[in-house]
């Protein structure tokens, strides 16, 4: 009971030393009806947990494995849907940008602009996102060392925007496999910026189905617990009510029906982790 009450008093800000915050939603906006349904359900779950969350969904999945992959509803309809969710539930919104000319429009709706992992070294895109003044979530590229993220961060900082999140989502390990090195979270925390762990993309097997990615859903929970036990600012998890029918990333999406119980476990683990005064053992 004490842990739950402590969580209710959390600071509503991403900080590595404060209570873990959550970023949840479907991979892509499949339709207005489905996106609104997911938002309604996620809001209800987080109310039960006495907390808030950031709603995530992509209007365009521009980096699909195959040209035949479903990309989403597009920026016009997508931003309208996200804005309706934002206004209805009074929650914060996160979505991706892929090109510089998208940033200004997305910034009118999104509270957090996300830079996809494959684009994390695109200087012009990082600068444009920084100039928006919005919080910028940069996903560490699967090809990038955590030590190299400081150079990525500096590209946003040079705009005067230091409202930055950095996200771990696994590293390429060859032949359709990703590996999460938990040391990466420790390294990235040393930048002083809030660190997010993307528990669902980290279990992806890129191109694992030939023309689409696959994933190991059963690995989401253990990796998420391991990351939270290190002490991070946020946990990113894509969620779907019917993963088998999802138009993208279904194999590595967390089942909606299990989310409430799992996040309750995460909250307890996070509270215990951050109640311990960390000592640097050398």
Backbone as JSON, one array per atom type, in Angstrom:
{
  "sequence": "XXXXXXXXXXXXXXXXXXXXXXXXXXXXXXXXXXXXXXXXXXXXXXXXXXXXXXXXXXXXXXXXXXXXXXXXXXXXXXXXXXXXXXXXXXXXXXXXXXXXXXXXXXXXXXXXXXXXXXXXXXXXXXXXXXXXXXXXXXXXXXXXXXXXXXXXXXXXXXXXXXXXXXXXXXXXXXXXXXXXXXXXXXXXXXXXXXXXXXXXXXXXXXXXXXXXXXXXXXXXXXXXXXXXXXXXXXXXXXXXXXXXXXXXXXXXXXXXXXXXXXXXXXXXXXXXXXXXXXXXXX",
  "N": [[0.83, -1.21, 0.0], [1.95, 1.2, 0.77], [3.84, 1.62, -1.25], [2.19, 2.05, -3.48], [0.88, 4.44, -2.77], [3.07, 6.11, -2.72], [3.73, 6.13, -5.4], [1.55, 7.49, -6.45], [2.18, 10.03, -5.72], [4.08, 10.85, -7.43], [6.45, 12.72, -9.44], [5.41, 14.37, -12.28], [7.24, 14.06, -14.57], [9.83, 13.17, -16.79], [12.45, 11.64, -15.33], [15.5, 10.15, -14.39], [15.87, 9.47, -11.74], [13.41, 9.66, -10.62], [9.97, 8.46, -10.32], [9.12, 5.82, -12.52], [7.84, 6.5, -15.74], [5.35, 5.97, -18.29], [5.16, 5.06, -21.74], [2.82, 4.29, -24.0], [0.92, 2.53, -26.51], [-0.52, 1.66, -29.74], [1.47, 0.3, -32.46], [1.14, 1.48, -35.09], [-1.25, 3.86, -36.39], [-4.0, 2.29, -37.15], [-6.62, 2.61, -37.83], [-9.14, 5.12, -37.27], [-11.13, 4.27, -35.5], [-9.95, 2.04, -34.2], [-7.67, 3.2, -33.02], [-8.78, 5.11, -31.28], [-10.17, 3.38, -29.61], [-8.02, 1.96, -28.43], [-6.77, 4.06, -27.07], [-8.79, 4.79, -25.24], [-8.94, 2.46, -23.65], [-6.32, 2.3, -22.62], [-6.15, 4.66, -21.15], [-8.03, 4.09, -19.14], [-6.75, 1.93, -17.86], [-4.41, 3.14, -16.85], [-5.53, 4.98, -15.13], [-6.54, 3.28, -13.19], [-4.16, 2.5, -12.12], [-3.42, 4.72, -10.83], [-1.97, 6.69, -12.15], [-0.48, 8.55, -14.92], [0.12, 8.58, -18.49], [2.0, 8.63, -21.57], [0.59, 8.78, -24.73], [1.24, 6.82, -27.54], [1.42, 6.57, -31.04], [1.93, 5.86, -34.5], [1.59, 7.75, -37.45], [2.65, 7.16, -39.84], [4.55, 4.5, -40.95], [7.44, 4.59, -42.02], [9.65, 3.04, -42.45], [9.23, 0.35, -43.16], [9.83, -3.18, -43.59], [9.26, -4.32, -46.12], [8.12, -3.19, -49.37], [5.48, -3.76, -49.56], [4.44, -3.53, -47.05], [2.04, -2.32, -44.68], [1.67, 1.08, -44.1], [0.25, 3.0, -42.6], [-2.17, 5.6, -41.73], [-1.42, 8.04, -42.73], [-0.15, 11.47, -42.59], [-2.03, 13.61, -42.44], [-4.68, 12.6, -41.71], [-3.8, 11.12, -39.57], [-2.7, 12.97, -37.66], [-4.99, 14.38, -37.06], [-6.5, 12.43, -35.74], [-4.85, 11.85, -33.54], [-4.86, 14.34, -32.3], [-7.55, 14.51, -31.58], [-7.69, 12.48, -29.67], [-5.95, 13.53, -27.79], [-7.32, 15.87, -26.98], [-9.7, 14.79, -25.99], [-8.94, 13.12, -23.82], [-7.08, 14.6, -22.44], [-4.31, 14.04, -22.43], [-0.77, 13.45, -22.97], [0.94, 13.33, -26.13], [2.9, 11.26, -28.24], [4.67, 10.95, -31.25], [6.23, 9.85, -34.34], [8.64, 11.49, -36.51], [9.81, 11.67, -39.88], [10.86, 13.19, -41.85], [12.23, 16.46, -42.41], [10.32, 18.38, -43.14], [8.04, 17.58, -41.88], [8.08, 18.2, -39.22], [7.19, 20.74, -38.17], [4.39, 20.64, -38.5], [3.73, 18.33, -37.01], [4.53, 19.14, -34.48], [2.47, 20.79, -33.71], [0.59, 19.18, -32.6], [1.77, 16.96, -31.24], [3.33, 16.3, -28.09], [5.71, 15.19, -27.58], [8.27, 14.7, -29.8], [9.37, 12.14, -31.78], [12.41, 10.7, -32.83], [13.11, 8.29, -35.12], [14.98, 5.21, -34.74], [16.6, 4.45, -36.95], [17.11, 6.9, -38.03], [18.62, 8.42, -36.33], [21.03, 9.74, -36.63], [20.64, 11.69, -38.44], [21.35, 14.74, -39.14], [20.04, 17.21, -39.97], [17.35, 16.61, -39.47], [17.33, 16.16, -36.7], [18.09, 18.71, -35.8], [15.96, 20.27, -36.73], [13.86, 19.15, -35.28], [14.7, 19.83, -32.71], [14.53, 22.62, -32.85], [11.82, 22.98, -32.76], [11.09, 23.23, -30.16], [9.75, 21.4, -28.68], [9.66, 18.44, -26.55], [12.11, 16.06, -27.33], [12.41, 12.8, -28.3], [14.92, 10.6, -28.76], [15.65, 7.74, -30.43], [18.08, 5.32, -29.89], [20.16, 4.26, -32.46], [20.13, 0.98, -33.9], [22.58, 0.31, -34.74], [24.41, 1.74, -33.34], [26.78, 2.7, -30.85], [26.22, 3.09, -27.32], [27.86, 5.02, -26.24], [28.21, 6.79, -28.29], [25.95, 8.31, -28.36], [26.09, 10.79, -27.19], [27.05, 12.53, -29.11], [24.9, 12.65, -30.84], [22.99, 13.81, -29.16], [24.11, 16.36, -28.83], [23.57, 17.58, -31.23], [20.88, 18.27, -31.09], [20.94, 19.83, -28.8], [22.34, 22.07, -29.69], [20.46, 23.74, -30.74], [19.44, 25.0, -28.62], [17.56, 23.65, -27.26], [17.08, 21.59, -24.63], [15.42, 19.67, -23.81], [15.28, 16.64, -23.78], [14.95, 13.16, -24.47], [16.42, 9.91, -24.32], [16.46, 6.81, -25.93], [16.79, 3.33, -25.5], [16.8, 0.53, -27.66], [17.78, -1.92, -28.34], [20.49, -3.66, -30.04], [21.93, -4.35, -33.25], [22.64, -7.69, -34.05], [23.24, -9.28, -36.08], [21.88, -11.38, -38.68], [18.92, -11.15, -38.46], [18.47, -10.48, -35.74], [18.3, -8.92, -32.53], [20.08, -7.62, -29.74], [19.98, -6.77, -26.32], [22.04, -4.87, -24.44], [22.36, -4.36, -21.19], [24.14, -2.68, -20.0], [24.19, -0.49, -21.59], [22.12, 1.21, -20.78], [23.09, 2.22, -18.39], [25.36, 3.57, -19.3], [24.18, 5.53, -20.97], [22.7, 6.94, -19.1], [24.66, 8.42, -17.92], [24.93, 10.65, -19.46], [23.29, 12.46, -18.36], [20.75, 12.89, -19.19], [17.25, 11.9, -19.32], [16.56, 8.44, -19.51], [14.99, 6.08, -21.57], [13.53, 2.86, -21.84], [12.83, 0.84, -24.52], [10.86, -1.67, -24.54], [9.49, -3.32, -26.26], [10.25, -3.03, -29.03], [12.79, -3.92, -28.67], [12.7, -6.66, -28.6], [12.25, -7.38, -31.12], [12.63, -9.16, -34.22], [14.24, -8.18, -36.77], [13.07, -8.18, -40.07], [12.46, -10.82, -39.82], [10.37, -12.36, -40.79], [10.76, -12.46, -43.44], [9.34, -10.68, -45.45], [8.51, -8.99, -43.55], [8.97, -7.87, -40.14], [9.53, -9.98, -37.27], [9.11, -11.21, -33.92], [9.86, -11.72, -30.38], [7.68, -12.07, -28.21], [7.47, -13.11, -25.62], [9.75, -12.33, -24.37], [9.52, -9.7, -23.64], [8.59, -8.96, -21.0], [10.66, -9.96, -19.12], [12.92, -8.47, -19.99], [12.02, -5.84, -19.66], [11.67, -5.72, -16.87], [14.33, -6.08, -16.06], [15.52, -3.74, -17.07], [14.14, -1.72, -15.66], [14.96, -2.3, -13.11], [17.49, -1.3, -13.13], [17.11, 1.38, -12.99], [15.51, 3.7, -14.48], [14.07, 6.37, -16.49], [11.76, 6.04, -18.0], [9.42, 3.69, -19.47], [8.87, 2.25, -22.49], [6.35, 0.79, -24.31], [4.82, -0.87, -26.87], [1.44, -1.6, -27.42], [-1.26, -3.84, -28.04], [-4.6, -4.84, -28.72], [-5.25, -7.1, -30.18], [-2.75, -8.67, -31.1], [-2.06, -10.52, -33.12], [-3.46, -9.65, -35.28], [-2.47, -7.2, -35.84], [-1.3, -4.5, -37.87], [1.33, -3.82, -38.04], [4.32, -4.75, -36.36], [3.11, -6.66, -34.69], [4.01, -9.1, -33.62], [5.81, -8.37, -31.69], [4.38, -6.85, -29.92], [2.86, -5.95, -26.83], [0.31, -7.7, -25.09], [-2.83, -6.24, -24.63], [-4.63, -7.14, -22.66], [-3.05, -8.1, -20.61], [-1.73, -5.95, -19.59], [-2.32, -4.2, -17.34], [-1.87, -5.69, -14.94], [0.82, -6.32, -15.31], [2.12, -3.79, -15.43], [1.58, -2.89, -12.87], [3.24, -4.57, -11.41], [5.69, -3.62, -12.39], [5.68, -1.0, -11.4], [5.92, -1.45, -8.65], [8.44, -2.71, -8.56], [10.05, -0.64, -9.58], [9.69, 1.33, -7.61], [10.89, 0.11, -5.4], [13.49, -0.13, -6.34], [14.28, 2.58, -6.6], [14.07, 3.47, -4.05], [16.29, 2.61, -2.87], [19.43, 3.75, -2.0], [21.66, 4.51, -4.34], [24.87, 3.19, -4.78], [28.15, 3.59, -6.0], [29.92, 0.96, -6.88], [33.24, 0.19, -6.89]],
  "CA": [[0.0, 0.0, 0.0], [2.84, 2.36, 0.85], [4.44, 1.82, -2.56], [1.17, 2.62, -4.35], [0.7, 5.83, -2.39], [4.27, 6.84, -3.15], [3.63, 6.27, -6.85], [0.55, 8.52, -6.71], [2.76, 11.35, -5.46], [5.24, 10.99, -8.3], [6.63, 13.94, -10.22], [5.01, 14.09, -13.66], [8.33, 14.5, -15.43], [10.79, 12.09, -17.01], [13.73, 11.79, -14.62], [16.04, 8.82, -14.07], [15.8, 9.22, -10.31], [12.03, 9.74, -10.16], [9.16, 7.29, -10.62], [9.09, 5.47, -13.93], [6.67, 6.9, -16.49], [5.08, 5.0, -19.34], [4.77, 5.44, -23.1], [2.06, 3.13, -24.49], [0.0, 2.72, -27.62], [-0.28, 0.74, -30.85], [2.59, 0.67, -33.33], [0.67, 2.46, -36.05], [-2.68, 4.18, -36.4], [-4.58, 1.39, -38.15], [-7.89, 3.27, -38.19], [-9.58, 6.0, -36.19], [-11.88, 3.47, -34.53], [-9.04, 1.23, -33.39], [-6.8, 4.07, -32.23], [-9.59, 5.67, -30.2], [-10.42, 2.26, -28.7], [-6.8, 1.7, -27.66], [-6.57, 5.19, -26.16], [-9.77, 4.67, -24.16], [-8.55, 1.35, -22.79], [-5.07, 2.63, -21.93], [-6.49, 5.68, -20.14], [-8.69, 3.39, -18.03], [-5.73, 1.13, -17.15], [-3.52, 4.01, -16.09], [-6.31, 5.55, -14.02], [-6.56, 2.23, -12.16], [-2.82, 2.47, -11.53], [-3.22, 6.04, -10.21], [-0.91, 7.43, -12.84], [-0.75, 8.99, -16.28], [1.05, 8.01, -19.46], [2.06, 9.29, -22.87], [0.02, 7.92, -25.76], [2.09, 6.74, -28.73], [0.99, 5.87, -32.25], [2.58, 6.44, -35.67], [0.73, 7.98, -38.61], [3.33, 6.59, -41.0], [5.69, 3.63, -40.68], [8.19, 4.83, -43.25], [10.79, 2.14, -42.59], [8.77, -1.03, -43.22], [10.77, -4.12, -44.21], [8.92, -4.54, -47.52], [7.29, -2.17, -50.01], [4.09, -4.17, -49.39], [4.03, -3.32, -45.67], [1.07, -1.24, -44.43], [2.4, 2.18, -43.47], [-0.55, 3.81, -41.7], [-3.22, 6.43, -42.34], [-0.85, 9.27, -43.28], [0.04, 12.55, -41.63], [-3.23, 14.45, -42.28], [-5.66, 11.89, -40.88], [-3.15, 10.68, -38.33], [-2.62, 14.06, -36.7], [-6.37, 14.68, -36.63], [-6.89, 11.4, -34.77], [-4.05, 12.05, -32.32], [-5.34, 15.55, -31.64], [-8.84, 14.2, -30.96], [-7.37, 11.71, -28.46], [-5.35, 14.48, -26.85], [-8.35, 16.75, -26.45], [-10.69, 14.0, -25.25], [-8.42, 12.55, -22.58], [-6.12, 15.52, -21.82], [-3.06, 13.3, -22.24], [0.32, 13.84, -23.87], [1.04, 12.53, -27.34], [4.21, 11.06, -28.87], [4.64, 10.33, -32.56], [7.5, 9.96, -35.05], [8.82, 12.26, -37.74], [10.79, 11.03, -40.75], [11.42, 14.21, -42.73], [12.26, 17.78, -41.79], [9.1, 19.15, -43.42], [6.94, 17.08, -41.05], [8.26, 18.59, -37.82], [6.34, 21.88, -37.78], [3.0, 20.19, -38.4], [3.62, 17.38, -35.91], [4.69, 19.89, -33.24], [1.2, 21.41, -33.36], [-0.22, 18.19, -31.89], [2.57, 16.1, -30.36], [4.08, 16.87, -26.98], [7.05, 14.61, -27.72], [8.6, 14.34, -31.18], [10.29, 11.01, -31.72], [13.31, 10.44, -33.94], [13.28, 6.84, -35.25], [16.35, 4.72, -34.55], [17.35, 4.47, -38.21], [17.37, 8.29, -38.42], [19.16, 9.14, -35.18], [22.21, 10.53, -36.99], [20.25, 12.64, -39.49], [21.6, 16.03, -38.51], [19.0, 18.2, -40.27], [16.11, 16.21, -38.8], [17.54, 16.41, -35.27], [18.08, 20.16, -35.58], [14.59, 20.75, -36.95], [13.08, 18.72, -34.11], [15.13, 20.66, -31.58], [14.03, 23.99, -33.04], [10.39, 23.0, -32.48], [10.9, 23.54, -28.74], [9.08, 20.28, -28.02], [10.52, 17.38, -26.07], [12.57, 15.21, -28.42], [12.83, 11.46, -27.9], [15.81, 10.05, -29.77], [15.92, 6.31, -30.28], [19.45, 4.94, -30.26], [20.19, 3.36, -33.6], [20.55, -0.4, -33.66], [23.96, 0.25, -35.23], [25.17, 2.77, -32.65], [27.22, 2.47, -29.47], [25.62, 4.06, -26.39], [28.82, 6.11, -26.02], [28.08, 7.74, -29.39], [24.71, 9.09, -28.25], [26.39, 12.17, -26.78], [27.17, 13.32, -30.34], [23.53, 12.83, -31.3], [22.38, 14.77, -28.23], [24.66, 17.7, -29.07], [22.93, 18.17, -32.41], [19.65, 18.88, -30.61], [21.33, 20.88, -27.84], [22.83, 23.29, -30.34], [19.3, 24.59, -31.02], [19.02, 25.58, -27.35], [16.56, 22.75, -26.69], [17.68, 20.52, -23.84], [14.3, 18.83, -23.38], [15.64, 15.49, -24.58], [14.92, 11.81, -23.95], [17.16, 8.98, -25.17], [15.8, 5.5, -25.8], [17.47, 2.09, -25.89], [15.89, -0.39, -28.31], [18.52, -3.09, -28.79], [21.56, -3.49, -31.02], [22.01, -5.39, -34.28], [23.55, -8.78, -33.74], [23.32, -10.1, -37.28], [20.9, -12.41, -39.03], [17.56, -10.92, -37.94], [18.43, -10.57, -34.28], [18.73, -7.78, -31.72], [20.49, -7.95, -28.37], [19.98, -5.63, -25.4], [23.12, -4.84, -23.45], [21.85, -3.49, -20.12], [25.15, -1.65, -19.69], [23.87, 0.69, -22.4], [21.28, 2.11, -19.99], [23.99, 2.88, -17.43], [26.18, 4.5, -20.08], [23.38, 6.67, -21.43], [22.33, 7.75, -17.93], [25.78, 9.3, -17.61], [24.77, 11.9, -20.21], [22.47, 13.36, -17.55], [19.4, 12.96, -19.75], [16.37, 10.78, -18.99], [16.71, 7.26, -20.37], [13.79, 5.28, -21.76], [13.78, 1.54, -22.41], [11.8, 0.37, -25.43], [10.85, -3.1, -24.25], [8.84, -4.1, -27.31], [11.12, -3.09, -30.21], [14.02, -4.62, -28.32], [12.54, -8.1, -28.82], [11.95, -7.54, -32.53], [13.6, -9.83, -35.09], [14.07, -7.41, -38.01], [13.01, -8.98, -41.29], [12.39, -12.23, -39.44], [9.36, -13.07, -41.57], [11.06, -12.29, -44.86], [8.85, -9.38, -45.92], [8.12, -8.2, -42.37], [9.69, -8.25, -38.93], [8.86, -10.82, -36.31], [9.52, -10.82, -32.58], [9.77, -12.69, -29.29], [6.86, -11.39, -27.23], [7.69, -13.64, -24.28], [10.95, -11.7, -23.81], [9.25, -8.31, -23.26], [8.5, -8.79, -19.55], [11.94, -10.05, -18.42], [13.81, -7.36, -20.34], [11.48, -4.63, -19.04], [12.0, -5.78, -15.44], [15.77, -5.87, -15.92], [15.8, -2.33, -17.32], [13.58, -0.93, -14.56], [15.79, -2.57, -11.93], [18.68, -0.45, -13.24], [16.69, 2.73, -12.61], [15.36, 4.5, -15.69], [13.02, 7.39, -16.42], [10.52, 5.65, -18.64], [9.3, 2.39, -20.13], [8.13, 2.36, -23.76], [5.81, -0.51, -24.7], [3.71, -0.87, -27.81], [0.38, -2.46, -26.9], [-2.32, -4.1, -29.01], [-5.65, -5.72, -28.2], [-5.17, -8.35, -30.95], [-1.45, -8.59, -31.77], [-2.01, -11.36, -34.32], [-4.11, -8.93, -36.38], [-1.85, -5.87, -35.96], [-0.76, -4.23, -39.2], [2.79, -3.76, -37.93], [4.92, -5.08, -35.06], [2.23, -7.46, -33.85], [4.75, -10.17, -32.94], [6.52, -7.83, -30.54], [3.49, -5.96, -29.16], [2.37, -6.52, -25.57], [-1.14, -7.89, -25.11], [-3.57, -5.28, -23.81], [-5.3, -7.81, -21.54], [-2.09, -8.38, -19.54], [-0.96, -4.75, -19.29], [-2.55, -3.63, -16.02], [-1.17, -6.49, -13.93], [2.26, -6.22, -15.51], [2.59, -2.46, -15.04], [1.53, -2.85, -11.41], [4.5, -5.2, -11.0], [6.78, -2.7, -12.75], [5.63, 0.12, -10.47], [6.48, -1.94, -7.38], [9.88, -2.91, -8.77], [10.67, 0.68, -9.73], [9.68, 2.0, -6.3], [11.9, -0.53, -4.57], [14.8, 0.22, -6.9], [14.63, 3.97, -6.36], [14.14, 3.7, -2.6], [17.64, 2.22, -2.48], [20.42, 4.78, -2.32], [22.63, 3.86, -5.22], [26.29, 3.34, -4.46], [28.99, 3.17, -7.13], [30.89, -0.02, -6.4], [34.43, 0.19, -7.76]],
  "C": [[0.86, 1.26, 0.0], [3.46, 2.68, -0.5], [3.45, 2.47, -3.52], [0.95, 4.09, -4.04], [1.89, 6.67, -2.83], [4.21, 7.1, -4.65], [2.64, 7.36, -7.22], [1.13, 9.92, -6.53], [3.94, 11.64, -6.39], [5.27, 12.35, -9.01], [6.3, 13.62, -11.67], [6.05, 14.65, -14.63], [9.28, 13.32, -15.59], [12.11, 12.42, -16.32], [14.21, 10.39, -14.23], [15.87, 8.46, -12.6], [14.38, 9.26, -9.76], [11.26, 8.5, -10.6], [9.05, 7.06, -12.13], [7.76, 5.92, -14.55], [6.54, 5.98, -17.7], [4.69, 5.67, -20.66], [4.12, 4.2, -23.71], [1.18, 3.5, -25.66], [0.29, 1.7, -28.71], [0.87, 1.22, -31.72], [2.17, 1.75, -34.31], [-0.82, 2.74, -35.86], [-3.29, 3.34, -37.52], [-5.9, 1.93, -38.69], [-8.25, 4.19, -37.04], [-10.27, 5.19, -35.1], [-10.95, 2.69, -33.62], [-8.17, 2.1, -32.49], [-7.55, 4.67, -31.04], [-9.88, 4.59, -29.15], [-9.21, 2.0, -27.81], [-6.54, 2.83, -26.66], [-7.52, 5.11, -24.98], [-9.34, 3.61, -23.15], [-7.29, 1.67, -21.98], [-5.29, 3.7, -20.86], [-7.12, 5.02, -18.92], [-7.67, 2.61, -17.19], [-4.86, 2.03, -16.29], [-4.24, 4.76, -14.97], [-6.38, 4.55, -12.87], [-5.22, 2.18, -11.41], [-2.46, 3.79, -10.85], [-2.08, 6.82, -10.85], [-1.35, 7.85, -14.23], [0.29, 8.35, -17.2], [1.06, 8.89, -20.69], [1.53, 8.32, -23.91], [0.86, 8.0, -27.02], [1.39, 6.01, -29.86], [1.6, 6.61, -33.45], [1.59, 6.59, -36.82], [1.33, 7.41, -39.87], [4.5, 5.75, -40.53], [6.54, 3.63, -41.95], [9.34, 3.85, -43.47], [10.37, 0.67, -42.55], [9.77, -1.91, -43.97], [10.54, -4.22, -45.71], [8.06, -3.4, -48.06], [5.8, -2.49, -49.84], [3.57, -3.94, -47.98], [3.07, -2.14, -45.52], [1.73, -0.14, -43.61], [1.59, 3.0, -42.49], [-1.49, 4.72, -42.45], [-2.69, 7.71, -42.95], [-0.9, 10.42, -42.3], [-1.24, 13.36, -41.41], [-4.25, 13.8, -41.36], [-5.07, 11.51, -39.54], [-3.09, 11.76, -37.28], [-4.0, 14.47, -36.2], [-6.81, 13.7, -35.54], [-6.14, 11.6, -33.45], [-4.51, 13.29, -31.57], [-6.68, 15.31, -30.95], [-8.64, 13.41, -29.66], [-6.82, 12.63, -27.38], [-6.4, 15.36, -26.18], [-9.36, 15.99, -25.59], [-10.18, 13.6, -23.88], [-7.45, 13.48, -21.83], [-4.82, 14.79, -21.47], [-2.03, 13.79, -23.25], [0.45, 12.83, -24.99], [2.49, 12.45, -27.81], [3.98, 10.43, -30.24], [5.95, 10.64, -33.29], [7.45, 11.02, -36.16], [9.91, 11.56, -38.56], [11.48, 12.02, -41.67], [11.31, 15.57, -42.05], [10.95, 18.54, -41.98], [7.9, 18.66, -42.63], [6.94, 17.71, -39.65], [7.31, 19.69, -37.39], [4.9, 21.45, -37.59], [2.8, 19.26, -37.2], [3.69, 18.11, -34.57], [3.42, 20.6, -32.8], [0.3, 20.48, -32.55], [0.6, 17.43, -30.85], [3.27, 16.89, -29.26], [5.52, 16.38, -27.01], [7.22, 14.19, -29.18], [9.66, 13.25, -31.14], [11.1, 10.88, -33.01], [13.53, 8.94, -34.04], [14.75, 6.43, -35.19], [17.19, 4.82, -35.82], [17.77, 5.89, -38.6], [18.1, 9.09, -37.34], [20.43, 9.93, -35.47], [21.91, 11.54, -38.1], [20.28, 14.06, -38.92], [20.47, 17.03, -38.73], [17.7, 17.88, -39.54], [16.2, 16.47, -37.3], [17.47, 17.91, -34.96], [16.67, 20.72, -35.72], [13.7, 20.37, -35.76], [13.43, 19.56, -32.89], [14.57, 22.06, -31.65], [12.54, 24.1, -32.76], [10.1, 23.41, -31.04], [10.21, 22.43, -27.98], [10.12, 19.3, -27.45], [10.86, 16.46, -27.25], [13.04, 13.87, -27.85], [13.65, 10.85, -29.04], [16.04, 8.57, -29.48], [17.34, 6.01, -30.73], [19.41, 3.95, -31.4], [20.69, 1.98, -33.24], [22.02, -0.61, -34.0], [24.92, 1.11, -34.4], [25.57, 2.35, -31.24], [26.54, 3.48, -28.55], [26.56, 5.25, -26.12], [28.69, 7.19, -27.11], [26.84, 8.62, -29.3], [24.97, 10.53, -27.82], [26.52, 13.07, -28.0], [25.81, 13.6, -30.95], [22.83, 13.9, -30.47], [22.84, 16.19, -28.53], [24.03, 18.38, -30.28], [21.6, 18.84, -32.04], [19.97, 20.05, -29.67], [21.73, 22.18, -28.52], [21.7, 24.23, -30.76], [18.83, 25.33, -29.77], [17.99, 24.73, -26.64], [17.27, 21.63, -25.94], [16.61, 19.61, -23.23], [14.37, 17.53, -24.19], [15.47, 14.2, -23.79], [15.77, 10.94, -24.88], [16.69, 7.56, -24.87], [16.67, 4.37, -26.32], [16.45, 1.14, -26.5], [16.61, -1.61, -28.92], [19.54, -2.75, -29.86], [21.58, -4.65, -32.0], [23.03, -6.45, -33.88], [23.6, -9.77, -34.9], [22.17, -11.06, -37.44], [19.58, -12.28, -38.28], [17.47, -10.98, -36.43], [18.92, -9.26, -33.66], [19.12, -8.29, -30.34], [20.48, -6.67, -27.54], [21.12, -5.8, -24.41], [22.69, -3.86, -22.37], [22.87, -2.45, -19.68], [24.87, -0.36, -20.45], [23.04, 1.7, -21.62], [22.12, 2.89, -18.99], [24.83, 3.93, -18.15], [25.39, 5.73, -20.48], [22.89, 7.53, -20.28], [23.42, 8.74, -17.59], [25.76, 10.59, -18.43], [24.0, 12.93, -19.4], [21.05, 13.49, -18.05], [18.57, 11.75, -19.35], [16.5, 9.65, -20.01], [15.41, 6.46, -20.38], [14.23, 3.9, -22.27], [12.58, 1.13, -23.25], [11.76, -1.16, -25.36], [10.27, -3.93, -25.39], [9.67, -4.15, -28.6], [12.42, -3.83, -29.92], [13.93, -6.13, -28.52], [12.15, -8.39, -30.27], [13.03, -8.4, -33.21], [13.44, -9.21, -36.48], [14.11, -8.29, -39.26], [12.84, -10.46, -41.04], [11.36, -13.04, -40.19], [9.57, -12.91, -43.07], [10.65, -10.93, -45.38], [8.34, -8.52, -44.77], [8.95, -8.68, -41.18], [8.85, -9.19, -38.08], [9.32, -10.39, -34.92], [9.32, -11.93, -31.58], [9.02, -12.04, -28.13], [7.16, -11.84, -25.79], [8.92, -13.03, -23.6], [10.7, -10.27, -23.32], [9.31, -8.13, -21.75], [9.85, -8.92, -18.85], [12.9, -8.91, -18.74], [13.34, -6.06, -19.69], [11.82, -4.6, -17.55], [13.49, -5.51, -15.22], [16.13, -4.4, -16.08], [15.34, -1.46, -16.16], [14.41, -1.12, -13.29], [17.09, -1.77, -11.95], [18.37, 0.97, -12.78], [16.66, 3.64, -13.82], [14.18, 5.46, -15.54], [11.7, 6.9, -16.97], [10.59, 4.29, -19.31], [8.36, 2.55, -21.32], [7.65, 0.96, -24.13], [4.66, -0.32, -25.68], [2.72, -1.95, -27.39], [-0.7, -2.64, -27.96], [-3.33, -5.06, -28.41], [-5.68, -7.07, -28.92], [-3.87, -8.35, -31.75], [-1.37, -9.39, -33.07], [-2.62, -10.66, -35.54], [-3.5, -7.55, -36.61], [-1.23, -5.7, -37.34], [0.74, -4.01, -39.21], [3.2, -4.09, -36.49], [4.01, -5.87, -34.12], [2.98, -8.49, -33.03], [5.51, -9.67, -31.73], [5.7, -6.74, -29.82], [2.98, -6.68, -27.92], [0.85, -6.62, -25.63], [-1.83, -6.94, -24.12], [-4.14, -5.93, -22.55], [-4.36, -8.07, -20.36], [-1.43, -7.11, -18.99], [-1.11, -4.26, -17.86], [-1.76, -4.37, -14.94], [0.33, -6.34, -14.06], [2.8, -4.87, -15.07], [2.54, -2.27, -13.52], [2.8, -3.46, -10.83], [5.69, -4.29, -11.25], [6.84, -1.53, -11.78], [6.25, -0.27, -9.13], [7.99, -2.1, -7.48], [10.62, -1.58, -8.85], [10.75, 1.41, -8.39], [10.75, 1.42, -5.38], [13.3, -0.17, -5.03], [15.21, 1.63, -6.5], [14.59, 4.37, -4.89], [15.53, 3.37, -2.07], [18.62, 3.29, -2.9], [21.56, 4.14, -3.08], [24.07, 4.22, -4.82], [27.09, 2.87, -5.66], [30.07, 2.24, -6.59], [32.06, -0.08, -7.39], [35.56, -0.62, -7.12]]
}
